[in-house]
Amino acid sequence: MTSPLPIRFACQIDSLEEPISGRLEDGDGRFVAFRGWIEFAVAITDMAREDVESTTTRGVSINERP
């Protein structure tokens, strides 16, 4: 499921050397650590998926417009 809403997160890059490493964190304090470009892509996907799921579980349909 994709989200029509923007997904905001902070990205901390610990190393620009290969493999890249760091962590993504959202405004709710959830974080996903990554090491390497593939894990970085998976971390972004996981963060987006968790954001969509948490929005849905709060009783708000992401398809409804305010």
N, C-alpha and C positions, 0 to 999 in steps of 0.2 A: 504494500500500500504506500502510495506517495503522499506527501503532505503539501497542501496548497499554501501553507503558511511558512514564513521563514523560520529556519532553525538556527538559533544563536548558540555559539559555544566559543570558548577560548582554547587556543592551541599553544601549548608550550613545547618548543623544540629544544631538546637537551643537547642534540648533536647534529651538526650539518654534515658531519663525516658519514660515510656509508658504513653500516646501515643507519639511516635516520632513526631517531627515537624521541619519544616525548609522551605527552598525554593531552587528551581533549577533556574539557570540563564544561558542563552547562551551568546555567544560573541556579539550578536546584542542588548543586554540589555533587551530582553524579559525574564520574569520570571513567575514561577508558584509556588505558596505557597502550602504547604501540611501539614496535621496533621493526623498521623496514617499511618500504612504500606500500606493500600489499596490506600489512597490518594497519597502516595509516588509513587506507581506503576502507578497510573493514571497520575500523573504529568510527569513521564518519558515518558509515551505513548503520552501525549499531546505535550510535547516538541519535540519528534521525529516527530510527525505528522505535527506540525507547520514548522519544518525544511524542511521536504519533500515538503510541499505545497509552502513555500517561494522559494525554489529552482526551482520548476516547474513554478511559476509565474514570475520569473526573465527571463523566456525564455530559460532555460537550462533544457534539458531532463535528468533526473537522470539515464536513461538507456544508454545514450551516453557516450562513453569513450573518453577522450581527446587524 
